[in-house]
Every structure is written in C-alpha cells, then in structure tokens.
Amino acid sequence: MLVMAALTAMPANAQSYPSRPLKLIVPLGAGGASDLNARVLAEKLSERLGQSVVVENRPGAEGIIGVDAAAKSAPDGYTLVLGSSTTLAANYSLRAKLPFDPVADFSPVSMAFKNAFNILVIHPSVPAQTLTEFIAHARARPGQLFYGTATSGSKICAEMFKSRAGVNLAMVNYKSSPQALSDLIAGQIQFVCEPVGTSLAHIRGGRLRSLGVTSPSRLNEAPELATVAESGLAGFEYSAWVAVFAPAGVPREIIARLDREIQTVLAQPEAARRIQANGFDPMIGGPEALATLLREEMTRAVKVVKDAGIRPE
C-alpha cells in the first residue's frame, strides 16, 4: 500500500509543480555571457512558471564547484544548473577525476544557448597587428606572454591555438571571465580567447585588438573582423553551447514541464534579441537531443585534449 501511495503521489506532485521558488546555479562569476543570459532565462521563466527563478553564482575550479553543488542537490526540480561544453565536457577531458559524472549524475532538461564563435584578443601594447605577426612575436618569446582563462572551454580554445600556431603561452587562471578580461584590458596579461558578446565593445573602443573570430565565417554583427582561419590558421574553429540540467532522478513529468517552458521562452523574440546581444543564439532541443549532444561533446573534447598533448590534471 505504501508503494502504491508513493507511485500515485508522484504525478500529483508533478502537477502542483512548482509550488515555491527555483534556483538556477550559474557555475561561473557574475557579469560573463553565461550569467547575463541566465538572467534573461530566469526572468522569462519566472513569468511562465508563476514562481521566482533565482540565479545563484557559484564560481570556482573552472565551474566544477557550482556543477557539483547542483549534482548533490535534491532531485525535486527546484535546483537547476547551467551546464555547458565547458563545465561538463571540457572539464571531463581536462581533469583526471571529477567529483561528479557528467552523464550519470544529471538529468538533461533543455538546450539553451549556443555560441558558435569566440574572439582571440590581445592587449594593444603587444606589437602585432595581425594573427601572423602575433604568432611570430610569441614564437620569439616562448613562455614570456600570458593568456588568461577562467573556464576549461577558454583553456581548450587557447590550447588549441597554441598547438596549431606552435607557440608557448603561459597560463594564468582566474575565478571568472570578467576578471581575466579586466586584467587583459589593464595589460597584466596579453591574450584571451573570449566570447564576442563581452569583448566586441572593447575591440571597437580600442582597448583590445582582435586576432580573429573562431567561427567558420565572418560575423554579421562584426564583418570587419577576420576569422582565425582566413588569418593564417586554416581550419581553426571553436564553438560552445550552454544548456539546463537538473540532478539525476528528477521526475520525468517535471523535466517535461521545464523543457516545454524553457523552449517557449527561447522562442520569444524579445528574449532572443537579448540573448543575441550577449553574443549567443537561442538553442532549441529537448532532453534526448541534449543527452546526445553532451556525449558527442565529451568525445570531441577528449580528442582535442589528446591531440594538443594536454595531460589531464
């Protein structure tokens, strides 16, 4: 009788969901592209669900701290996390051991944002106007130029560049991408692989210099910026995506409700415009498609790391 009562109560609980505010963990610092887009999603999702969706920044260890906190949360649908090709797949490839399993410990909910490009940017004090000139400058100074990174994704992007260009740049770890960008603008470091949404204004303002975008073609919003591929590294491309996950074990009915509402939000023209202003595009796809994407990205990241000769830490 107890088992039957539990089974009949589950749909009822799902039907009354949500009955209190939700938490959306962003495993990165405030002010970055993922954080800005999370706040757009939280605002619109609150309207759809009739309950507040509160963004909680939990930065540290390149996203691992926040993602791990979500993995260990109650599987009741009230704690969600922005997982990504960086915090899940890239960390899986770069770490010898994680405190969570990217597949077994999470329930995929919905795709959210895609960023098909970053920009390789340098401080204007570096005496290089083009990608080719920067490569020559860096080769003449092995280990003397510094790149900043706050995520495993930006690290893989930079390491891919180092491997393809044959340069030795020293890494400086930051707790958040805005901190790395701030130090780059101040001239404390020389190079960053940065999302276009947070770097384009600084490039146009003369505070940073672009070496090329990592997309296969030039950007509609910045056609004056050449791609890395056309600037000297043929075939170079780096992309990223962000999605919503829940702890493993959340009832299927709740996952379906969240997926439906998130995809409705992403289809709203106003939400799409705000997301695009932050350098991303809405990415539509449900739990099954997201699960497939995650596995494919983990495989790809492992290959990138292996090809670049990076030893997992």
C-alpha positions in Angstrom: 0.0 0.0 0.0 2.9 2.4 0.8 4.5 1.7 -2.6 1.2 2.3 -4.4 0.7 5.5 -2.5 4.1 6.7 -3.5 3.5 5.9 -7.1 0.2 7.7 -7.2 1.6 10.7 -5.4 4.3 11.4 -7.9 2.1 12.6 -10.8 0.2 14.8 -8.3 3.4 16.4 -7.1 4.4 17.0 -10.6 1.1 18.6 -11.4 1.4 21.0 -8.5 5.0 21.9 -9.5 6.3 24.4 -8.9 5.0 25.5 -5.5 8.0 27.5 -4.4 10.9 29.5 -6.0 13.5 27.7 -8.1 17.3 28.1 -8.1 19.3 28.3 -11.2 23.0 27.8 -10.5 25.5 29.5 -12.8 28.9 27.9 -12.1 30.7 31.0 -13.2 31.2 34.5 -11.9 28.7 37.3 -12.4 29.0 39.5 -15.5 30.0 36.9 -18.0 28.0 35.9 -21.1 26.6 32.8 -19.4 25.5 34.8 -16.4 23.9 37.5 -18.4 21.9 35.0 -20.5 21.0 33.0 -17.3 19.3 36.2 -16.0 17.3 36.6 -19.2 16.2 33.0 -19.0 15.4 33.2 -15.2 13.3 36.4 -15.7 11.2 34.9 -18.5 11.0 31.5 -16.9 9.6 33.1 -13.7 6.8 34.6 -15.7 6.0 31.2 -17.3 6.1 29.2 -14.1 4.5 31.7 -11.7 7.4 31.3 -9.3 10.7 33.2 -9.0 13.7 31.6 -10.6 16.7 32.9 -8.7 20.2 33.0 -10.3 22.9 31.9 -7.9 26.5 32.3 -9.0 28.8 29.6 -7.7 32.1 30.1 -9.4 35.3 28.3 -8.7 37.5 25.5 -10.1 36.5 26.3 -13.6 32.8 25.7 -13.0 33.3 22.4 -11.1 32.2 23.8 -7.7 28.8 25.0 -8.9 28.1 22.0 -11.1 29.0 19.7 -8.2 26.6 21.6 -5.9 23.8 21.0 -8.4 24.6 17.3 -8.7 24.3 16.9 -5.0 21.0 18.8 -4.7 17.7 17.2 -4.1 16.2 15.8 -7.3 12.9 17.7 -6.9 13.1 20.1 -9.8 13.8 23.1 -7.6 17.6 23.3 -8.3 18.8 23.7 -11.9 22.2 24.4 -13.3 23.7 25.8 -16.5 25.9 23.1 -17.8 27.9 23.5 -20.9 30.5 22.2 -23.3 33.0 23.9 -20.9 31.8 23.0 -17.4 30.8 19.4 -18.3 32.6 18.2 -21.5 35.8 20.2 -21.3 36.3 19.6 -17.6 35.7 15.9 -18.2 38.6 15.9 -20.8 41.0 18.1 -18.7 40.5 16.6 -15.3 41.8 13.2 -14.2 38.9 12.9 -11.8 35.7 14.9 -11.3 33.5 14.9 -8.1 30.5 14.1 -10.4 29.8 12.1 -13.5 28.6 14.5 -16.3 26.2 11.8 -17.6 25.1 9.7 -14.6 24.6 12.5 -12.1 22.4 14.8 -14.2 19.1 14.8 -15.9 19.3 16.8 -19.2 16.4 19.3 -19.3 16.7 21.6 -22.3 19.3 23.2 -24.6 19.6 26.9 -24.0 22.2 28.9 -25.8 24.9 28.4 -28.5 27.9 30.5 -29.2 29.5 29.4 -32.5 32.4 31.7 -32.0 34.9 33.4 -29.7 37.5 36.0 -30.5 41.2 35.7 -30.0 42.1 39.1 -28.4 45.3 40.7 -27.3 46.3 43.9 -25.4 47.1 46.8 -27.8 50.6 47.1 -26.3 51.6 43.8 -28.0 53.4 44.8 -31.1 51.3 42.8 -33.5 48.5 44.0 -35.8 47.6 40.6 -37.3 47.4 37.0 -36.2 50.5 36.1 -38.3 52.5 38.9 -36.6 51.4 37.8 -33.1 52.4 34.2 -33.8 55.9 35.4 -34.9 56.1 37.6 -31.8 55.1 34.8 -29.5 57.5 32.3 -31.1 60.3 34.7 -30.4 59.4 34.9 -26.7 58.4 31.3 -25.6 56.7 31.4 -22.1 57.0 35.1 -21.8 53.5 36.0 -22.9 50.5 35.2 -20.7 46.9 34.1 -21.5 44.1 34.3 -19.0 41.4 31.7 -18.6 38.5 31.1 -16.1 36.9 28.2 -17.8 38.0 24.9 -19.2 36.4 25.9 -22.5 38.6 29.0 -22.9 41.6 26.9 -21.9 40.9 24.4 -24.6 40.4 27.2 -27.1 43.7 28.8 -26.1 45.5 25.4 -26.1 44.1 24.6 -29.5 45.6 27.8 -30.7 48.9 27.2 -29.1 49.1 23.7 -30.6 48.1 24.9 -34.1 50.3 28.0 -34.1 53.3 26.4 -32.4 53.6 29.0 -29.7 54.2 28.7 -25.9 52.0 31.0 -23.9 51.9 30.8 -20.1 48.5 30.3 -18.5 47.0 32.4 -15.7 43.9 31.0 -14.0 41.1 33.3 -12.9 37.9 32.7 -10.9 35.7 34.4 -13.5 36.0 35.5 -17.2 35.3 39.2 -16.3 38.4 39.2 -14.1 40.5 37.8 -16.9 39.1 40.3 -19.4 39.8 43.1 -16.9 43.4 42.1 -16.5 43.8 41.9 -20.2 42.4 45.4 -20.7 44.8 46.6 -17.9 47.8 44.9 -19.7 48.5 42.4 -17.0 48.2 39.6 -19.4 48.5 39.6 -23.2 46.0 37.1 -24.7 42.5 35.7 -24.1 40.0 33.5 -26.1 36.9 35.5 -25.2 33.2 35.4 -26.2 32.3 38.1 -28.7 29.5 39.4 -26.5 31.9 40.6 -23.8 34.8 41.7 -26.0 33.4 43.4 -29.1 32.8 46.7 -27.4 36.4 46.8 -26.1 37.7 45.9 -29.5 35.8 48.7 -31.1 36.8 51.1 -28.3 40.5 50.4 -28.9 41.0 48.8 -25.5 41.6 45.3 -27.1 42.8 44.1 -30.5 41.2 41.2 -32.4 43.4 38.5 -33.9 40.3 36.7 -35.4 37.0 35.2 -34.6 36.8 31.4 -34.2 33.7 30.9 -36.4 34.0 29.4 -39.9 32.8 32.7 -41.5 32.8 36.4 -40.5 30.1 37.6 -38.1 27.1 39.5 -39.4 27.4 41.9 -36.4 31.2 42.5 -36.9 32.0 41.8 -40.6 35.2 43.9 -40.2 36.8 41.1 -38.0 38.6 38.4 -40.0 38.3 34.8 -38.9 41.2 32.9 -37.5 41.1 30.5 -40.4 41.4 33.2 -43.0 44.1 35.0 -41.0 46.6 32.2 -41.2 45.4 29.1 -39.3 43.2 27.3 -41.9 40.5 25.1 -40.5 40.7 26.6 -36.9 37.3 26.7 -35.3 36.0 26.7 -31.8 32.3 26.7 -30.6 30.5 26.4 -27.3 27.0 25.7 -26.0 25.1 26.1 -22.7 22.1 24.1 -21.5 19.9 23.5 -18.5 20.4 20.4 -16.4 18.9 19.1 -13.2 20.2 16.5 -10.7 19.6 12.9 -11.7 16.3 11.5 -10.6 14.0 14.4 -11.1 10.6 13.1 -12.1 10.0 12.8 -15.8 6.9 15.0 -15.7 8.8 17.9 -14.1 11.6 17.6 -16.7 9.0 17.7 -19.5 7.3 20.8 -18.0 10.7 22.7 -17.6 11.7 21.7 -21.1 8.4 23.0 -22.6 8.6 26.3 -20.7 12.3 26.9 -21.5 11.8 26.3 -25.2 8.8 28.6 -25.1 11.0 31.3 -23.6 13.8 30.9 -26.1 11.3 31.3 -28.9 10.2 34.7 -27.7 11.5 37.4 -30.0 12.4 39.7 -27.0 14.3 37.0 -25.2 16.1 36.0 -28.4 17.2 39.6 -29.0 18.6 40.0 -25.5 20.5 36.6 -25.7 21.9 37.6 -29.1 23.1 40.9 -27.7 25.2 38.9 -25.3 26.9 37.1 -28.2 24.8 33.9 -28.2 21.8 32.5 -30.1 18.9 30.5 -28.6 19.4 26.8 -29.0 16.3 24.7 -29.2 16.4 21.0 -28.2 14.9 18.7 -25.6 16.3 16.3 -23.1 17.1 13.4 -25.5 18.8 15.7 -28.0 20.8 17.3 -25.2 21.9 14.0 -23.8 23.2 13.1 -27.3 24.9 16.4 -27.6 26.7 16.1 -24.3 28.1 12.6 -25.1 29.3 13.8 -28.5 30.9 16.9 -27.0 32.7 14.8 -24.4 34.1 12.6 -27.1 35.2 15.7 -29.1 36.8 17.4 -26.1 38.8 14.3 -25.2 40.2 14.2 -28.8 41.1 17.9 -28.7 43.0 17.4 -25.4 44.8 14.3 -26.7 45.7 15.9 -30.0 47.0 19.0 -28.2 49.2 16.9 -25.9 47.5 18.1 -22.8 47.8 15.8 -19.7 44.6 15.8 -17.6 45.3 17.3 -14.1 
